[in-house]
Amino acid sequence: MLFERTIKNTILQASETFPVVLLTGPRQVGKSTLLESLAEPDRKRVSLDNPTIRALAQKDPELFLQRYSPPVLIDEVQYAPELFPFIKILVDSRKQSGDFWLTGSQMFRTMKNVSESLAGRAGIIPIQGLSNSEINGFHPEAFSTDPEKLLPRLQYAKAMNVSEIFARIFRGSMPRLYENSRVRLSTYFESYLDTYISRDIRDLAQVGDETAFLKFVKVVAARTATNLNYDALATETGISGPTAKAWLSLLVSSGLVTLIEPFYNNALKRVIKAPRMYFSDTGLCAHLMGWGSPQVLENSAMSGEFFETWVVMEIYKSFLNAGERPPLYFYRDSNRKEIDLIIYRDGAAYPIEIKKSTTPKDAIKNFSVLNPIQETEIKTEVGQGAVVCLASDIIPIDKKNSYVPAWVI
C-alpha cells in the first residue's frame, strides 16, 4: 500500500524552481518511494546503496553522470560527495529546473556538501515518517490553534480514542509498518538500528565504541520530552560531556532526534535556555525502552512523555509537509513554569499545552507568563491558545483558548 504524502506538492514546487531537489530525512521514512512515485517516465533512477554503482560515482563522477544523465533520481547521495562539484557544472551549463532529484539520510554531511557546492541551486526539503493524518488519508494545512481553521477538520479527520492513539504511538511512523501489518515490530526495529549504526554511524570518526553508542541512544530515548542535559546523558552512558554532545549531534543530523528551542524575549525573565529533546519516531523510542505492547506503554509512568512526543512531532511534521521551517518553541523558567509548545509566527506567539486526559483542568494556567511580551517596545501578540488532549471535540475553554483533540492535528 502506497500512502499519499502531503509533502509531494512542496517537492514538485521545488522541482519547478531549482535544478536540484534534495530530500533529506532518517532512513526508511519513504524518501525514495515518494520521489519514484512522482518521477516522470524518462527520469533515470539509481541508488548508491549498490556498492558497484557507488564505487563508480566515487572514483569517476564524470563518467557516472554521463551514464546517469539528467533528469535523474540519485538515492543515498551522501555516499558519493565527489558528485557534487560535477552536478554543479552540469546544472550551470543546462540551466534546467528539476534536473537532479537527490535523497540523503545523513543530513549533516549531505547538507554540508550541498551548501559548499550547490548553494542557490538546490531546494532542500526535510521529511519525517508518516503523519497521523497521512495514515488516516487526509492532508490538512500546517497546524493552527485557530478554532475556525480546525473545526472543518472534524468532518474528515478520523476520531481516535486513547487506545487507538497509543497503538499508533507504539507502532510509530515508518511507512513499512503500515504497508505490511504482519511485520514484526521488534525484528523491524532491531534491523533498523543495526543498519543505522553499521551504515550511517560506523564510518564517522566520532563513534569508536558502537556498544556505548547504542546505550547512549537508549538513554536519549528514555529522556524524550525533557530538557537537554549533556552532563546527565554523559553520566548515564559513562562517556565524556564532549562525546555526549558530539553523539547527540549525530542523532539530530540523522533525523532520529528533534530539538525544540526555548522561546526567548527580552521581557521574559529567568528563562531556561536548554533545548527540549524529542525522539522523532515514537515506535523506535518505545522499542529502545523495551515496552512490549501499546497497553503497557499507555499505563506506564512515561505515557505522558510519549503522548507529548507524538503530538509535538505531529505538529512538527505538519509544517515540514507544508514546506515551512517549523516555527516551534517551548517555554520553561527557573520557577518551573512551563508551556509545552509555542508557535511563533507573524509577530504572535500561540501557546499550546499537551495533556493526556480528556478535559484537563488548569491546563492554561501558565499561558499568562507570556503577557509581558505584549508590553514591550516591539509588541508581540499572544494569540489563540490550545490544549491538545484526548477531548472528543473542539471545546472552548474561554475566549482565547480551546481544547483540541489530538487526532485533528
C-alpha positions, 0 to 999 in steps of 0.5 A: 500500500502506497500512502499519499504524502502531503509533502509531494506538492512542496517537492514538485514546487521545488522541482519547478524552481531549482535544478536540484531537489534534495530530500533529506530525512532518517532512513526508511521514512519513504524518501525514495518511494515518494520521489519514484512515485512522482518521477516522470517516465524518462527520469533515470533512477539509481541508488548508491546503496549498490556498492558497484554503482557507488564505487563508480560515482566515487572514483569517476563522477564524470563518467557516472553522470554521463551514464546517469544523465539528467533528469535523474533520481540519485538515492543515498547521495551522501555516499558519493560527495565527489558528485557534487562539484560535477552536478554543479557544472552540469546544472550551470551549463543546462540551466534546467529546473528539476534536473537532479532529484537527490535523497540523503539520510545523513543530513549533516554531511549531505547538507554540508556538501550541498551548501559548499557546492550547490548553494542557490541551486538546490531546494532542500526539503526535510521529511519525517515518517508518516503523519497521523493524518497521512495514515488516516488519508487526509492532508490538512494545512500546517497546524493552527490553534485557530478554532475556525481553521480546525473545526472543518477538520472534524468532518474528515479527520478520523476520531481516535480514542486513547487506545487507538492513539497509543497503538499508533504511538507504539507502532510509530511512523515508518511507512513499512509498518503500515504497508505490511501489518504482519511485520514484526515490530521488534525484528523491524526495529532491531534491523533498523538500528543495526543498519543505522549504526553499521551504515550511517554511524560506523564510518564517522570518526566520532563513534569508536565504541558502537556498544556505548553508542547504542546505550547512549541512544537508549538513554536519549530515548528514555529522556524524550520530552525533557530538557537537554542535559549533556552532563546527565546523558554523559553520566548515564552512558559513562562517556565524556560531556564532549562525546555526549554532545558530539553523539547527540549531534549525530542523532539530530543530523540523522533525523532520529532526534528533534530539538525544540528551542526555548522561546526567548524575549527580552521581557521574559525573565529567568528563562531556561535556555536548554533545548527540549529533546524529542525522539522523532519516531515514537515506535523506535523510542518505545522499542529502545525502552523495551515496552512490549505492547501499546497497553503497557506503554499507555499505563506506564509512568512515561505515557505522558512523555510519549503522548507529548512526543507524538503530538509535538512531532505531529505538529512538527511534521505538519509544517515540514509537509507544508514546506515551512521551517517549523516555527516551534518553541517551548517555554520553561523558567527557573520557577518551573513554569512551563508551556509545552509548545509555542508557535511563533509566527507573524509577530504572535506567539500561540501557546499550546499545552499537551495533556493526556486526559480528556478535559484537563483542568488548569491546563492554561494556567501558565499561558499568562507568563507570556503577557509581558511580551505584549508590553514591550517596545516591539509588541508581540501578540499572544494569540489563540491558545490550545490544549491538545488532549484526548477531548472528543471535540473542539471545546472552548475553554474561554475566549482565547483558548480551546481544547483540541483533540489530538487526532485533528492535528 
